[in-house]
Amino acid sequence: MDAHSILTYTLVAAIAIASPGPATLVALHNSVAYGAKSTLWSSLGNISGLFCMSAAAMLGLGALIASSEWVFNAVKIVGAGYLFYLGTKQLFSKSQLLSASSGDNGKLAPPPRLKLFKSAFLTAATNPKATIFFTALFPQFIDQHAALLPQFFILTLIFMALSLISLSIYAVLASRAKGVLTRPALSKWVNRVVGSTFIFFGSTILAMRRQTA
């Protein structure tokens, strides 16, 4: 891979990553509720899920998902179902996402690190968009006459690094806004917005159609 290909890929990946999605919502949720530092574990879970999706694309599973109607639908239903679960859980949560009584520092006690990691990992790993994105993107930048494995690691690590940076920026911005979000009346709306947005992303995935030639 030459420098021009890497720079072009980095730009395309950065634009795709900067667009808000389920991973962004998870980072915002965790940052507002538990503080910006807690998003480290969910961000690590997200990029680990992305690595698995990237590996699946390289192994040809992405092509299988794109070409097989029932596999595509199965993955789609699982991904949408998990986002529906997160959204419904937030909508019907009895505790406010963030309130003035959340604690001395305005934050709820964070859940175990493994739970933060696992939730973000599942959000990334059950999203068929990621696998299809990698399947469509990688061939455009990979040199078929060179060793594939090093190129795979380069492209994947760049994507993971950009994702981590993007989620960290979103988390810091959300954490800085917590002074406004600690108002109880507004916090109730935050619950509703977060839950509804998760359901919206789930509906978007459920509405996806397999691309046919």
C-alpha positions, 0 to 999 in steps of 0.5 A, a space after each residue: 500500500 502506498 501513502 496516497 492509498 492510506 491517506 485516502 482511506 483514512 479520510 474516507 474512514 474518518 468521515 464515516 466514523 464521525 457520523 453519529 451511530 449506536 457506538 456514539 450514543 453508547 459513549 454519550 450515554 456512559 459519559 453523561 451518566 458515569 463520567 468521561 473516563 467510563 467511556 474508555 471501557 465501552 470504547 475499547 469494547 466498540 473497537 474490539 467489535 469492529 476488529 471482529 467485523 473487519 476480520 469477518 469481512 476479510 474471511 469472506 463472511 461479509 460477502 456471505 452476509 451480503 449475498 445470502 438473504 437468510 444470513 443477512 436477515 438473521 444478522 440484521 434481526 439480532 443487531 436491531 433486536 439488541 438496539 431495541 432492547 437497549 432503547 426500551 430499557 432506557 425508556 422504561 428505566 425508573 432512574 434518571 440518566 443524570 440528576 442533581 441527586 446522582 452523587 456529590 460529583 453529579 455522576 451515578 456509580 458506574 457499572 462493572 468495566 466488563 459490563 461496559 465493554 460487553 455492551 459496546 462490543 455487542 452493539 458493534 458486533 451485531 451491526 451488519 452495516 459494519 461488516 458490509 462497510 468493511 467488505 465494500 471498503 477494503 478491496 478499494 485500497 488493498 493491493 492484491 499483489 501484496 501480502 494481504 494480512 499486513 494490509 488488513 492490520 493497517 486498515 483495521 488499526 487505522 479504523 479502530 484508532 479513528 473510532 477511539 478518537 471520535 468516541 473520546 471527543 464525543 464523551 468529553 463534549 457530553 461530560 462538559 455538558 453535564 452541568 445542564 443535564 443535571 436538571 431533573 426535568 431535563 434528565 427525564 427527557 435525556 432518558 427519552 431521547 437516548 431510548 428513542 434514538 437507540 430504537 431509531 437506530 434499531 429500526 434503521 438496521 431492520 429496514 436495511 435491504 440486501 444489495 443485489 446485483 
